[in-house]
Amino acid sequence: MARVVGAGLIVYSYMLAISLATMLFGQVDHWGSLLTRAAGATAGALTLACAVAEQRRVRRACSHCARVHGRSPERRTDPTPRWAYLAAYVAIAGCAARVTVLVLDSVTAHKPLPFALGPLFGIFVVLLILAGTLLPLALVHRFGRIWPRWVAPLAGRNVPRWLVLGPALFVGASLAGYFGVAGMTAWLLGKGNLAQAPLWKVSMEMFGYTSWGLGLLAAAMSYSGLTRPDCPFPGLAVPRTPRTSS
C-alpha cells in the first residue's frame, strides 16, 4: 500500500516536470501550483523511501549496506541483469519513435526544427535526446558505474551514483506520469487536440514517451542495486532482526 500511495502521489504531481521546464524559459504559470506539485512529488518520494526501508527490514537485509548477501549484487562490476538491458533499449526505442515523429512532422508540415526556435529550446532538445540515448546506456553499461579510460582524470573511479540515478528517476517518472497516465487518459477520452491528430502520430508519441519513461525506471532499479556503497563489514554483516509486535 505504501508503494501504491507513494507512486500515486508522484503520478498525481506529473505536471511538476512541465513547471520546471517552463522555468528554463523564464515562465512560471503559477507559483502556488508549482509548490503544490513539488510538495506532492516530495511526499510521494518520501513514502516510497519508507516502503523501501520497511521492505529491507522484512527481507532481513544487511544492517550496514541494505543488501541481502548471497542474493543481491555486491559490487559495481557485477553483471547487469538481462531484464535491465531490455528495459534500457525499450527506452531508447521510445525516444527514437518520438524523435521520428518530430522530424516527420517538421518536414511534412514545413515547420522549423526545434533547434531553430532559439538556443534555450535547442539546449532543452539536446538534453532530452541525451536522456533517451546516453542515459539508458549509462544505466546498464559499465561506463555508467565506473569512469572509462578515455576520461583520463577520473578513469577507474566510481561514477557518483546520483549523477546517473537522479536524472533517470526524474525523467522516467515525469514521462511515465505525464504521458503514460495523463496523456493516455486524455487520448482515450478524446479530449484536447489529441482526438483531431493523426492516429499514427499520436500513438507513436504516447507509446514512445510511455515506454521511454517506464524503461528508464526499470533500468534505474537495476542501477540502484549495482551502485550501492560497498559493505564496510562484508564478513561480519548481520541481517536485520525483524521487530516483533506484542
MIDOSE-1310 file (N, C-alpha, C; in nm, 2 decimals, decimal comma, always signed):
residues 246
marv	+0,08/-0,12/+0,00/+0,00/+0,00/+0,00/+0,09/+0,13/+0,00; +0,20/+0,12/+0,07/+0,28/+0,24/+0,08/+0,34/+0,27/-0,06; +0,38/+0,16/-0,13/+0,43/+0,18/-0,27/+0,33/+0,24/-0,36; +0,21/+0,19/-0,35/+0,10/+0,24/-0,43/+0,07/+0,39/-0,40
vgag	+0,06/+0,42/-0,27/+0,04/+0,56/-0,23/+0,15/+0,65/-0,28; +0,28/+0,61/-0,26/+0,39/+0,69/-0,30/+0,39/+0,71/-0,45; +0,37/+0,60/-0,52/+0,37/+0,62/-0,67/+0,25/+0,70/-0,72; +0,14/+0,69/-0,65/+0,02/+0,77/-0,68/+0,04/+0,92/-0,66
livy	+0,11/+0,95/-0,55/+0,14/+1,09/-0,53/+0,23/+1,15/-0,64; +0,33/+1,07/-0,68/+0,42/+1,12/-0,78/+0,35/+1,14/-0,91; +0,27/+1,04/-0,95/+0,19/+1,04/-1,07/+0,09/+1,16/-1,07; +0,03/+1,18/-0,96/-0,07/+1,29/-0,95/+0,00/+1,42/-0,96
syml	+0,13/+1,43/-0,93/+0,21/+1,56/-0,94/+0,29/+1,56/-1,07; +0,23/+1,49/-1,18/+0,31/+1,48/-1,30/+0,34/+1,61/-1,37; +0,26/+1,72/-1,34/+0,28/+1,85/-1,40/+0,41/+1,92/-1,35; +0,47/+1,86/-1,24/+0,59/+1,93/-1,19/+0,70/+1,94/-1,29
aisl	+0,72/+1,83/-1,37/+0,82/+1,84/-1,48/+0,80/+1,95/-1,58; +0,67/+1,97/-1,61/+0,64/+2,08/-1,71/+0,67/+2,21/-1,64; +0,63/+2,23/-1,52/+0,65/+2,35/-1,45/+0,80/+2,39/-1,44; +0,88/+2,28/-1,41/+1,03/+2,31/-1,40/+1,09/+2,34/-1,54
atml	+1,03/+2,27/-1,65/+1,08/+2,30/-1,78/+1,05/+2,44/-1,82; +0,93/+2,49/-1,79/+0,90/+2,63/-1,83/+0,99/+2,73/-1,75; +1,04/+2,70/-1,64/+1,13/+2,79/-1,57/+1,26/+2,81/-1,65; +1,30/+2,72/-1,74/+1,41/+2,74/-1,82/+1,40/+2,86/-1,91
fgqv	+1,27/+2,89/-1,95/+1,24/+2,99/-2,04/+1,19/+3,12/-1,97; +1,21/+3,12/-1,84/+1,17/+3,24/-1,76/+1,02/+3,25/-1,74; +0,94/+3,14/-1,75/+0,80/+3,15/-1,74/+0,75/+3,05/-1,63; +0,67/+3,10/-1,54/+0,61/+3,02/-1,44/+0,46/+3,04/-1,44
dhwg	+0,38/+2,94/-1,46/+0,24/+2,95/-1,47/+0,18/+3,01/-1,34; +0,22/+2,95/-1,23/+0,16/+2,99/-1,10/+0,25/+2,93/-0,99; +0,30/+3,01/-0,91/+0,40/+2,97/-0,80/+0,33/+2,87/-0,70; +0,20/+2,90/-0,68/+0,13/+2,81/-0,59/+0,11/+2,67/-0,64
sllt	+0,09/+2,66/-0,77/+0,08/+2,53/-0,84/+0,21/+2,46/-0,84; +0,32/+2,54/-0,86/+0,45/+2,48/-0,87/+0,49/+2,42/-0,73; +0,46/+2,49/-0,62/+0,49/+2,45/-0,49/+0,41/+2,33/-0,45; +0,28/+2,33/-0,49/+0,19/+2,22/-0,46/+0,24/+2,09/-0,53
raag	+0,27/+2,10/-0,65/+0,32/+1,98/-0,73/+0,45/+1,93/-0,67; +0,54/+2,03/-0,63/+0,67/+1,99/-0,57/+0,64/+1,92/-0,44; +0,55/+1,97/-0,36/+0,52/+1,90/-0,23/+0,46/+1,76/-0,25; +0,37/+1,75/-0,35/+0,32/+1,61/-0,38/+0,42/+1,51/-0,42
atag	+0,51/+1,56/-0,51/+0,62/+1,47/-0,56/+0,71/+1,43/-0,44; +0,75/+1,53/-0,36/+0,83/+1,51/-0,24/+0,77/+1,41/-0,15; +0,64/+1,43/-0,12/+0,57/+1,34/-0,03/+0,57/+1,19/-0,08; +0,55/+1,18/-0,21/+0,55/+1,05/-0,28/+0,68/+0,98/-0,27
altl	+0,79/+1,06/-0,29/+0,92/+1,01/-0,28/+0,96/+0,96/-0,14; +0,92/+1,04/-0,04/+0,94/+1,00/+0,10/+0,86/+0,88/+0,14; +0,74/+0,87/+0,09/+0,66/+0,75/+0,12/+0,72/+0,62/+0,06; +0,77/+0,64/-0,07/+0,84/+0,52/-0,13/+0,97/+0,49/-0,05
acav	+1,04/+0,59/+0,00/+1,16/+0,56/+0,08/+1,12/+0,48/+0,20; +1,01/+0,52/+0,27/+0,97/+0,44/+0,39/+0,93/+0,30/+0,35; +0,87/+0,28/+0,24/+0,83/+0,15/+0,19/+0,96/+0,06/+0,17; +1,06/+0,12/+0,11/+1,18/+0,05/+0,08/+1,25/+0,01/+0,21
aeqr	+1,25/+0,11/+0,30/+1,32/+0,08/+0,43/+1,25/-0,04/+0,50; +1,11/-0,04/+0,50/+1,04/-0,15/+0,56/+1,06/-0,28/+0,49; +1,07/-0,28/+0,36/+1,10/-0,40/+0,28/+1,23/-0,46/+0,32; +1,33/-0,37/+0,34/+1,46/-0,42/+0,37/+1,46/-0,49/+0,51
rvrr	+1,38/-0,43/+0,60/+1,37/-0,49/+0,73/+1,31/-0,63/+0,73; +1,20/-0,64/+0,65/+1,13/-0,77/+0,64/+1,22/-0,87/+0,57; +1,29/-0,83/+0,47/+1,38/-0,92/+0,40/+1,51/-0,96/+0,48; +1,52/-0,89/+0,59/+1,64/-0,91/+0,68/+1,77/-0,88/+0,60
acsh	+1,77/-0,76/+0,54/+1,88/-0,71/+0,47/+1,99/-0,67/+0,56; +2,11/-0,66/+0,51/+2,23/-0,63/+0,59/+2,21/-0,49/+0,66; +2,24/-0,48/+0,78/+2,22/-0,35/+0,85/+2,32/-0,25/+0,81; +2,43/-0,29/+0,74/+2,54/-0,19/+0,70/+2,52/-0,14/+0,56
carv	+2,47/-0,23/+0,47/+2,47/-0,19/+0,33/+2,33/-0,21/+0,26; +2,23/-0,27/+0,33/+2,10/-0,29/+0,28/+2,09/-0,40/+0,18; +2,20/-0,48/+0,16/+2,19/-0,59/+0,07/+2,14/-0,72/+0,14; +2,09/-0,81/+0,06/+2,07/-0,94/+0,11/+2,18/-1,03/+0,06
hgrs	+2,28/-1,04/+0,14/+2,41/-1,11/+0,09/+2,38/-1,25/+0,04; +2,44/-1,27/-0,07/+2,41/-1,40/-0,14/+2,31/-1,39/-0,25; +2,23/-1,29/-0,25/+2,12/-1,27/-0,35/+2,13/-1,13/-0,42; +2,19/-1,03/-0,36/+2,20/-0,90/-0,41/+2,34/-0,88/-0,47
perr	+2,35/-0,79/-0,58/+2,48/-0,76/-0,63/+2,57/-0,70/-0,52; +2,70/-0,74/-0,52/+2,79/-0,70/-0,41/+2,88/-0,59/-0,46; +2,90/-0,57/-0,59/+2,99/-0,47/-0,64/+2,95/-0,41/-0,77; +3,01/-0,30/-0,81/+2,97/-0,23/-0,93/+3,01/-0,31/-1,06
tdpt	+3,10/-0,40/-1,05/+3,15/-0,48/-1,16/+3,06/-0,60/-1,19; +2,97/-0,63/-1,10/+2,88/-0,74/-1,12/+2,80/-0,72/-1,25; +2,76/-0,83/-1,32/+2,69/-0,81/-1,45/+2,55/-0,75/-1,43; +2,51/-0,68/-1,53/+2,37/-0,62/-1,53/+2,27/-0,73/-1,57
prwa	+2,16/-0,74/-1,50/+2,06/-0,84/-1,54/+2,01/-0,81/-1,68; +1,96/-0,92/-1,74/+1,91/-0,91/-1,88/+1,79/-0,82/-1,89; +1,70/-0,83/-1,79/+1,58/-0,75/-1,80/+1,61/-0,60/-1,79; +1,72/-0,57/-1,73/+1,76/-0,42/-1,73/+1,81/-0,38/-1,86
ylaa	+1,88/-0,46/-1,93/+1,92/-0,43/-2,07/+1,80/-0,41/-2,16; +1,71/-0,50/-2,14/+1,58/-0,49/-2,22/+1,51/-0,36/-2,20; +1,50/-0,33/-2,07/+1,43/-0,20/-2,03/+1,51/-0,08/-2,09; +1,64/-0,08/-2,08/+1,71/+0,03/-2,14/+1,69/+0,05/-2,29
yvai	+1,69/-0,06/-2,36/+1,68/-0,05/-2,51/+1,53/-0,02/-2,54; +1,44/-0,06/-2,46/+1,30/-0,02/-2,48/+1,29/+0,14/-2,47; +1,36/+0,19/-2,37/+1,36/+0,34/-2,35/+1,42/+0,41/-2,47; +1,53/+0,35/-2,53/+1,59/+0,41/-2,65/+1,50/+0,40/-2,76
agca	+1,43/+0,29/-2,78/+1,33/+0,28/-2,89/+1,22/+0,38/-2,87; +1,17/+0,40/-2,75/+1,07/+0,50/-2,73/+1,11/+0,64/-2,77; +1,24/+0,67/-2,73/+1,29/+0,80/-2,77/+1,31/+0,82/-2,92; +1,35/+0,71/-2,99/+1,36/+0,71/-3,13/+1,23/+0,73/-3,20
arvt	+1,12/+0,67/-3,14/+0,99/+0,69/-3,20/+0,94/+0,83/-3,19; +0,97/+0,89/-3,07/+0,93/+1,03/-3,05/+1,01/+1,13/-3,14; +1,14/+1,11/-3,16/+1,22/+1,19/-3,24/+1,18/+1,18/-3,39; +1,14/+1,05/-3,43/+1,10/+1,03/-3,56/+0,97/+1,11/-3,60
vlvl	+0,88/+1,11/-3,50/+0,75/+1,19/-3,52/+0,79/+1,34/-3,53; +0,88/+1,38/-3,45/+0,91/+1,53/-3,45/+0,97/+1,57/-3,58; +1,06/+1,48/-3,64/+1,13/+1,51/-3,77/+1,02/+1,51/-3,88; +0,94/+1,40/-3,88/+0,84/+1,39/-3,99/+0,74/+1,50/-3,98
dsvt	+0,70/+1,54/-3,87/+0,61/+1,65/-3,85/+0,66/+1,78/-3,90; +0,79/+1,80/-3,87/+0,86/+1,93/-3,92/+0,88/+1,93/-4,07; +0,90/+1,81/-4,13/+0,93/+1,80/-4,27/+0,80/+1,81/-4,35; +0,70/+1,74/-4,31/+0,57/+1,73/-4,39/+0,49/+1,86/-4,37
ahkp	+0,50/+1,92/-4,25/+0,42/+2,05/-4,23/+0,51/+2,17/-4,25; +0,63/+2,15/-4,30/+0,72/+2,26/-4,33/+0,74/+2,35/-4,21; +0,75/+2,29/-4,09/+0,78/+2,36/-3,97/+0,93/+2,36/-3,94; +0,98/+2,47/-3,87/+1,12/+2,47/-3,84/+1,15/+2,36/-3,73
lpfa	+1,27/+2,30/-3,74/+1,31/+2,21/-3,64/+1,33/+2,28/-3,51; +1,32/+2,20/-3,40/+1,33/+2,27/-3,26/+1,46/+2,35/-3,24; +1,57/+2,31/-3,31/+1,70/+2,38/-3,29/+1,69/+2,52/-3,35; +1,59/+2,54/-3,44/+1,58/+2,68/-3,50/+1,49/+2,77/-3,42
lgpl	+1,44/+2,72/-3,30/+1,35/+2,80/-3,22/+1,42/+2,88/-3,11; +1,55/+2,88/-3,12/+1,62/+2,96/-3,02/+1,72/+2,87/-2,94; +1,83/+2,93/-2,89/+1,93/+2,85/-2,82/+1,88/+2,77/-2,70; +1,80/+2,83/-2,62/+1,75/+2,77/-2,50/+1,67/+2,64/-2,53
fgif	+1,58/+2,66/-2,63/+1,50/+2,54/-2,67/+1,58/+2,44/-2,73; +1,69/+2,48/-2,81/+1,78/+2,38/-2,87/+1,85/+2,30/-2,76; +1,90/+2,37/-2,66/+1,97/+2,30/-2,55/+1,87/+2,20/-2,48; +1,75/+2,24/-2,46/+1,65/+2,16/-2,40/+1,63/+2,03/-2,48
vvll	+1,62/+2,04/-2,61/+1,60/+1,93/-2,70/+1,73/+1,84/-2,69; +1,85/+1,89/-2,69/+1,97/+1,81/-2,68/+1,97/+1,73/-2,55; +1,94/+1,80/-2,44/+1,93/+1,73/-2,31/+1,83/+1,62/-2,32; +1,71/+1,64/-2,38/+1,61/+1,54/-2,39/+1,65/+1,42/-2,47
ilag	+1,72/+1,45/-2,58/+1,77/+1,33/-2,66/+1,88/+1,26/-2,59; +1,96/+1,32/-2,51/+2,06/+1,25/-2,43/+2,00/+1,17/-2,32; +1,88/+1,22/-2,27/+1,81/+1,14/-2,17/+1,74/+1,02/-2,23; +1,74/+1,01/-2,36/+1,68/+0,89/-2,43/+1,78/+0,81/-2,50
tllp	+1,91/+0,84/-2,49/+2,01/+0,76/-2,56/+2,12/+0,73/-2,46; +2,20/+0,84/-2,42/+2,31/+0,81/-2,33/+2,27/+0,77/-2,19; +2,16/+0,83/-2,14/+2,12/+0,79/-2,01/+2,08/+0,65/-1,99; +2,00/+0,59/-2,08/+1,96/+0,45/-2,07/+2,09/+0,36/-2,08
lalv	+2,18/+0,39/-2,17/+2,30/+0,31/-2,18/+2,39/+0,32/-2,06; +2,39/+0,44/-1,99/+2,47/+0,45/-1,87/+2,41/+0,37/-1,76; +2,28/+0,35/-1,76/+2,22/+0,27/-1,65/+2,26/+0,12/-1,65; +2,29/+0,07/-1,77/+2,31/-0,07/-1,78/+2,45/-0,11/-1,82
hrfg	+2,53/-0,02/-1,87/+2,67/-0,05/-1,91/+2,77/+0,00/-1,81; +2,89/-0,06/-1,81/+2,99/-0,04/-1,71/+3,03/+0,11/-1,70; +3,03/+0,18/-1,82/+3,08/+0,32/-1,82/+2,99/+0,41/-1,73; +2,87/+0,37/-1,70/+2,78/+0,45/-1,62/+2,81/+0,42/-1,47
riwp	+2,89/+0,32/-1,44/+2,92/+0,29/-1,30/+3,06/+0,32/-1,26; +3,15/+0,30/-1,36/+3,30/+0,33/-1,34/+3,35/+0,41/-1,46; +3,41/+0,52/-1,43/+3,46/+0,61/-1,54/+3,55/+0,53/-1,64; +3,52/+0,54/-1,77/+3,61/+0,46/-1,86/+3,75/+0,53/-1,88
rwva	+3,83/+0,46/-1,96/+3,97/+0,50/-1,97/+3,98/+0,64/-2,04; +3,89/+0,67/-2,13/+3,91/+0,79/-2,21/+3,88/+0,91/-2,12; +3,82/+0,90/-2,00/+3,80/+1,01/-1,91/+3,93/+1,01/-1,82; +4,04/+1,06/-1,88/+4,17/+1,05/-1,82/+4,18/+1,08/-1,67
plag	+4,13/+1,20/-1,63/+4,15/+1,23/-1,48/+4,07/+1,14/-1,39; +3,96/+1,08/-1,44/+3,87/+1,01/-1,35/+3,87/+0,86/-1,38; +3,95/+0,81/-1,48/+3,94/+0,68/-1,52/+3,96/+0,58/-1,41; +3,87/+0,48/-1,40/+3,88/+0,38/-1,30/+3,81/+0,41/-1,17
rnvp	+3,76/+0,53/-1,15/+3,69/+0,57/-1,03/+3,54/+0,55/-1,04; +3,48/+0,54/-0,93/+3,33/+0,52/-0,93/+3,26/+0,65/-0,98; +3,16/+0,63/-1,07/+3,08/+0,74/-1,11/+2,98/+0,77/-0,99; +2,96/+0,90/-0,95/+2,87/+0,93/-0,85/+2,73/+0,87/-0,89
rwlv	+2,67/+0,79/-0,80/+2,55/+0,72/-0,84/+2,43/+0,81/-0,87; +2,42/+0,92/-0,80/+2,31/+1,01/-0,82/+2,33/+1,10/-0,95; +2,45/+1,10/-1,00/+2,47/+1,17/-1,13/+2,39/+1,10/-1,24; +2,38/+0,97/-1,23/+2,30/+0,89/-1,33/+2,16/+0,86/-1,28
lgpa	+2,16/+0,82/-1,15/+2,03/+0,77/-1,10/+1,93/+0,88/-1,08; +1,97/+1,00/-1,04/+1,88/+1,11/-1,02/+1,81/+1,15/-1,15; +1,88/+1,18/-1,26/+1,81/+1,22/-1,38/+1,72/+1,10/-1,44; +1,77/+0,98/-1,42/+1,69/+0,87/-1,47/+1,55/+0,86/-1,39
lfvg	+1,56/+0,87/-1,26/+1,43/+0,87/-1,19/+1,34/+0,99/-1,22; +1,40/+1,11/-1,23/+1,32/+1,22/-1,26/+1,26/+1,22/-1,40; +1,34/+1,19/-1,50/+1,29/+1,19/-1,64/+1,19/+1,07/-1,65; +1,23/+0,95/-1,60/+1,14/+0,84/-1,61/+1,00/+0,86/-1,55
asla	+1,00/+0,91/-1,42/+0,87/+0,93/-1,35/+0,79/+1,04/-1,42; +0,86/+1,14/-1,47/+0,79/+1,25/-1,54/+0,72/+1,21/-1,67; +0,80/+1,13/-1,75/+0,74/+1,08/-1,88/+0,63/+0,98/-1,85; +0,65/+0,89/-1,76/+0,55/+0,79/-1,73/+0,43/+0,85/-1,67
gyfg	+0,44/+0,95/-1,59/+0,32/+1,01/-1,53/+0,25/+1,10/-1,63; +0,32/+1,19/-1,69/+0,26/+1,29/-1,78/+0,20/+1,22/-1,90; +0,27/+1,14/-1,97/+0,22/+1,08/-2,10/+0,16/+0,94/-2,07; +0,22/+0,86/-1,99/+0,16/+0,73/-1,96/+0,03/+0,73/-1,89
vagm	+0,01/+0,83/-1,80/-0,12/+0,83/-1,73/-0,21/+0,94/-1,78; -0,16/+1,07/-1,77/-0,24/+1,18/-1,81/-0,27/+1,18/-1,97; -0,16/+1,16/-2,04/-0,17/+1,17/-2,19/-0,26/+1,05/-2,24; -0,23/+0,93/-2,19/-0,31/+0,82/-2,24/-0,46/+0,83/-2,20
tawl	-0,49/+0,89/-2,08/-0,62/+0,91/-2,04/-0,69/+1,01/-2,13; -0,63/+1,12/-2,16/-0,69/+1,22/-2,24/-0,71/+1,17/-2,38; -0,62/+1,09/-2,43/-0,63/+1,03/-2,57/-0,75/+0,94/-2,57; -0,76/+0,85/-2,47/-0,87/+0,75/-2,48/-1,01/+0,82/-2,46
lgkg	-1,01/+0,93/-2,38/-1,14/+1,00/-2,36/-1,16/+1,10/-2,47; -1,07/+1,12/-2,57/-1,09/+1,21/-2,68/-1,09/+1,36/-2,64; -1,01/+1,39/-2,55/-1,00/+1,53/-2,50/-0,89/+1,60/-2,57; -0,90/+1,74/-2,57/-0,79/+1,82/-2,63/-0,78/+1,80/-2,78
nlaq	-0,65/+1,83/-2,82/-0,62/+1,82/-2,96/-0,58/+1,68/-3,01; -0,57/+1,59/-2,91/-0,53/+1,45/-2,95/-0,63/+1,38/-3,04; -0,76/+1,41/-3,02/-0,86/+1,34/-3,10/-0,85/+1,38/-3,24; -0,81/+1,51/-3,27/-0,80/+1,56/-3,41/-0,67/+1,52/-3,48
aplw	-0,57/+1,48/-3,40/-0,44/+1,45/-3,46/-0,44/+1,31/-3,53; -0,36/+1,29/-3,63/-0,35/+1,16/-3,70/-0,32/+1,05/-3,60; -0,38/+0,93/-3,62/-0,37/+0,82/-3,52/-0,22/+0,78/-3,51; -0,15/+0,77/-3,63/-0,01/+0,72/-3,62/+0,08/+0,81/-3,54
kvsm	+0,05/+0,94/-3,55/+0,13/+1,04/-3,48/+0,11/+1,03/-3,33; -0,02/+1,03/-3,29/-0,05/+1,03/-3,15/+0,00/+0,90/-3,09; -0,02/+0,79/-3,15/+0,02/+0,66/-3,10/+0,17/+0,65/-3,08; +0,25/+0,70/-3,18/+0,39/+0,70/-3,17/+0,44/+0,79/-3,06
emfg	+0,37/+0,90/-3,04/+0,41/+1,00/-2,93/+0,38/+0,94/-2,80; +0,26/+0,89/-2,78/+0,21/+0,84/-2,65/+0,29/+0,72/-2,61; +0,29/+0,62/-2,70/+0,36/+0,49/-2,66/+0,51/+0,51/-2,66; +0,56/+0,61/-2,74/+0,71/+0,64/-2,73/+0,75/+0,70/-2,60
ytsw	+0,68/+0,80/-2,56/+0,71/+0,86/-2,43/+0,69/+0,77/-2,31; +0,58/+0,69/-2,32/+0,55/+0,60/-2,21/+0,65/+0,49/-2,19; +0,69/+0,42/-2,31/+0,79/+0,32/-2,30/+0,93/+0,38/-2,26; +0,95/+0,50/-2,30/+1,08/+0,57/-2,27/+1,08/+0,58/-2,11
glgl	+0,97/+0,64/-2,06/+0,97/+0,66/-1,91/+0,98/+0,53/-1,83; +0,90/+0,43/-1,87/+0,90/+0,30/-1,80/+1,03/+0,23/-1,81; +1,09/+0,24/-1,93/+1,22/+0,17/-1,95/+1,33/+0,23/-1,86; +1,33/+0,37/-1,85/+1,42/+0,43/-1,76/+1,40/+0,39/-1,61
laaa	+1,28/+0,39/-1,57/+1,25/+0,35/-1,43/+1,30/+0,21/-1,40; +1,27/+0,11/-1,49/+1,31/-0,02/-1,47/+1,46/-0,04/-1,47; +1,53/+0,03/-1,57/+1,68/+0,02/-1,57/+1,74/+0,09/-1,45; +1,67/+0,19/-1,40/+1,72/+0,26/-1,28/+1,72/+0,17/-1,15
msys	+1,62/+0,08/-1,15/+1,61/-0,01/-1,03/+1,73/-0,10/-1,03; +1,78/-0,15/-1,15/+1,90/-0,23/-1,15/+2,02/-0,15/-1,12; +2,03/-0,03/-1,17/+2,14/+0,06/-1,14/+2,15/+0,09/-1,00; +2,04/+0,11/-0,93/+2,04/+0,14/-0,79/+2,10/+0,03/-0,71
gltr	+2,07/-0,10/-0,74/+2,12/-0,21/-0,67/+2,27/-0,23/-0,70; +2,31/-0,21/-0,82/+2,45/-0,23/-0,85/+2,55/-0,13/-0,80; +2,50/-0,01/-0,77/+2,58/+0,10/-0,72/+2,57/+0,13/-0,57; +2,51/+0,04/-0,50/+2,50/+0,07/-0,35/+2,65/+0,07/-0,30
pdcp	+2,67/+0,15/-0,20/+2,80/+0,16/-0,14/+2,85/+0,02/-0,09; +2,98/+0,00/-0,10/+3,03/-0,13/-0,05/+3,00/-0,15/+0,09; +2,98/-0,28/+0,13/+2,95/-0,31/+0,27/+3,08/-0,29/+0,35; +3,08/-0,21/+0,45/+3,20/-0,19/+0,53/+3,25/-0,31/+0,61
fpgl	+3,16/-0,41/+0,63/+3,19/-0,53/+0,71/+3,14/-0,65/+0,64; +3,19/-0,68/+0,52/+3,13/-0,79/+0,44/+3,13/-0,92/+0,51; +3,24/-0,94/+0,59/+3,25/-1,07/+0,66/+3,17/-1,08/+0,79; +3,13/-0,96/+0,84/+3,06/-0,96/+0,97/+2,92/-0,91/+0,95
avpr	+2,87/-0,89/+0,83/+2,74/-0,84/+0,81/+2,64/-0,92/+0,87; +2,56/-0,86/+0,96/+2,45/-0,93/+1,03/+2,31/-0,89/+0,98; +2,23/-0,98/+0,94/+2,10/-0,93/+0,89/+2,02/-0,86/+1,00; +1,93/-0,77/+0,95/+1,84/-0,70/+1,05/+1,75/-0,80/+1,11
tprt	+1,72/-0,79/+1,23/+1,63/-0,88/+1,30/+1,49/-0,81/+1,30; +1,39/-0,88/+1,24/+1,26/-0,83/+1,23/+1,20/-0,79/+1,37; +1,13/-0,68/+1,38/+1,07/-0,64/+1,51/+0,95/-0,74/+1,53; +0,92/-0,76/+1,65/+0,80/-0,84/+1,69/+0,71/-0,75/+1,76
ss	+0,58/-0,77/+1,73/+0,48/-0,69/+1,80/+0,42/-0,77/+1,92; +0,40/-0,70/+2,02/+0,34/-0,77/+2,14/+0,19/-0,75/+2,14
